[in-house]
């Protein structure tokens, strides 16, 4: 059934092609297409401008680094203070498992190294993607 429909369509197309006049483009067709292409090539495309500048990223990273250094240097307190004063909720029950939490120096070093490597990867991947989209 499908072959018969295909044959009918092919016959119809052949008949229309034989009956139709041969059309040719206007004399200045090539010139008008080339002028359109030249106009499109010279038009300015929008320039990518990041929401957060490089200076902003350095400030953010510096603030996060300063926070880490501050927390590491001032980690002598062992008890978690209860800043919340809600009598209906006993926050000591929720915070008690975390009071005895101790992180080994190896774990802290690995977490710090992983964070630094992640930030380096983000910086390099951002530069690679920016270069790819600038072309």
C-alpha positions, 0 to 999 in steps of 0.5 A, spaced: 500 500 500 505 504 501 509 503 495 503 505 491 502 511 494 509 513 493 509 511 486 503 516 485 506 521 489 512 520 485 508 521 478 505 527 481 511 530 482 514 528 475 508 531 472 509 538 476 516 538 474 515 537 467 509 542 466 512 548 471 517 553 467 524 553 469 525 559 474 532 563 474 534 568 479 534 575 478 540 579 475 542 582 482 541 576 486 548 574 488 550 581 489 544 582 494 545 576 498 553 578 498 551 585 501 546 582 506 552 577 508 556 583 509 551 587 513 550 581 518 558 580 519 559 587 520 553 588 525 555 588 532 553 582 537 552 583 544 558 582 548 558 578 554 559 581 561 559 577 567 554 579 573 560 578 578 567 581 575 573 578 577 575 583 582 568 581 585 570 573 585 577 575 588 573 579 594 568 573 595 574 568 595 578 572 600 572 573 605 571 566 605 578 564 606 579 569 611 573 566 615 576 559 614 582 562 617 578 565 623 575 559 624 581 555 624 585 560 629 579 561 634 577 554 635 579 553 642 571 553 644 569 546 645 561 547 647 556 550 642 553 556 645 545 556 645 543 563 642 536 561 641 532 562 647 525 559 645 522 555 652 518 550 647 524 547 643 530 544 647 536 546 642 541 542 647 538 535 644 539 537 637 546 540 638 549 535 643 551 530 638 555 535 635 559 537 641 563 531 641 565 532 634 572 532 632 575 532 625 582 529 624 588 533 621 588 529 615 580 529 614 581 537 615 587 537 610 583 533 605 577 537 605 581 544 604 585 541 599 579 538 595 576 545 596 582 549 593 582 544 587 575 545 586 576 553 586 581 552 581 577 547 577 572 552 577 576 558 575 580 554 569 573 551 566 570 558 566 576 561 562 575 555 557 568 556 556 569 564 556 574 563 550 570 558 547 564 563 547 568 569 544 570 566 538 
